[in-house]
Amino acid sequence: MLRATMTLIIQYGVTDASVLLGRKKRGNLGRGLLSAPGGKIEPCDQNNPVTCALRETREEFGLELRREYLERKEVARIKYHHAQNEACWFVHHFATSVFDGMLVETDEFEKPAWYELRKLPIDQLFDADCYTFPRMLDAFV
């Protein structure tokens, strides 16, 4: 089973909360769809999901997260079906509202934007995220 991370960066407002999402620019899975930062746990992460979440957020959105403010929940095991392959992933889910840095466009994502939770464009998310996002938001917000 492959292991990955996904991190929700949440901003709390007076009447509603928002989540930071970017539109994926490349890749076989999810190109053109909205996603939170995350990805496969790589050898450079030393098999540590927290280290992976910090790295992926920095690489994909340009933000620095602080390890001590990451809240972790296990929300789902996901089986992805794709034309070329099928993979089963265990995704470590994190959330935080503490971050530093400026949002940037990267090679992987268009510049991220804030989306109100009650107006979340579920139809623009990756198939598996349509299922896991509501569960993640229920767990973290």
Salt bridges, closest charged atoms under 4 A:
ASP16 OD2 - ARG118 NE 3.69
ASP45 OD1 - ARG55 NE 2.78
GLU56 OE2 - ARG55 NH1 3.29
GLU59 OE1 - ARG55 NH1 3.14
GLU64 OE1 - ARG58 NH1 3.45
GLU68 OE2 - ARG66 NH2 2.95
GLU71 OE2 - LYS73 NZ 3.33
GLU74 OE2 - ARG72 NE 2.95
GLU74 OE2 - HIS92 ND1 3.49
GLU86 OE2 - LYS79 NZ 3.27
GLU86 OE1 - HIS81 ND1 2.86
GLU105 OE2 - LYS25 NZ 2.86
GLU108 OE2 - ARG26 NH2 3.87
GLU116 OE1 - ARG118 NE 3.58
GLU116 OE2 - LYS119 NZ 3.97
